[in-house]
Amino acid sequence: MKSKLKKIRVKLWYDQKKKWDKIAFSFMNPCKNIIDVGCGQGRFIAQDKNRIVGIDQSEASLNKCKSLGYNVIKGDVRQLPFEDSSVEGIHCSHVIEHFQPSDVHKILSEFDRVLKPKGVLVIRAPLLWYGFYSNLTHVRPYNPEAILHYLTPSRGHTFSQISDSYKVLCLKKRFGHIESRNIAINMLTRLGFPWLKKTGFMLVLKKGELQKEING
C-alpha cells in the first residue's frame, strides 16, 4: 500500500522548474534551432537535445552537459558566438539578474541581433522577494516591463532602444512554492496561491518580421 501511495505521490508531484521548462518549450515547437543561454547543467536542453544548443561560461556546467550528450558552447551572453539572424528560438532562464543594467541592455541587444524575424524569445527571471539577495551573485531583479521597454514601442529610454517590433505571446507570473509532502497542497501550488508572493516570471516574445531602423 505504501509503495502504491509513493508512486501516486511521485506522479502527482509538482516540479515547478520542469513544468515551466515544458511551457517555455511549447512556444518553440516550430523553431528549427534554439539556443539556451546560461544553460547550467542542461535541464532545459533535455526538452530536445537535437535542436537546442547550450551556452555557458562555467566549465563544470559545460562538462556536465557534455557527459549527458548535449551540444554546448562556452560563451559570454553579452557577446554571443552566433551570426546575425541565425537562430529561431532563444531561451534565457535566471541569467539577467546576475548583471548590471548596462550589461542587460547588451544582452537584450545580442538576443535581438542573433534572433531571426518571427523568432521566439523566452526570458525567465526572479522578481524581488525576501530571498532574492540571499544569493550573493544576484545584482538586482528586473521586471518584465523593463525588458519590454527596450523591445516594444515606448519612450523615455536611459539606454538606446533596441527594437520596437516584438509582441508579447505570454507573460506568466510565478508564485512562491510551498514545500509540502501533502498531495493536496502540492497540487494547489500548481495554480499559485493568490496570497503568496510573486517570485518570478516568464516572458515570451515574438520578433516582428520587419523591423524599423531605430535611432538611439
Protein Blocks (a to p, Z undefined) as FASTA:
>chain_A
ZZmmmmmmmmmpccfklmmmmmmmmmmmmpmbdcdehklnolmmmmommlpccddfbfkl
mmmmmmnopacddddfklccbdehkbfbdcdehkllmpcfklmmmmmmmmmmmpcghiac
ddddddddfklmmpmkbmbdcdfklmmmmmcccehifbdcfbfkbccfbdcddddddddf
bfklmmmmmnopakbccfbdcddddddfbdcdddZZ
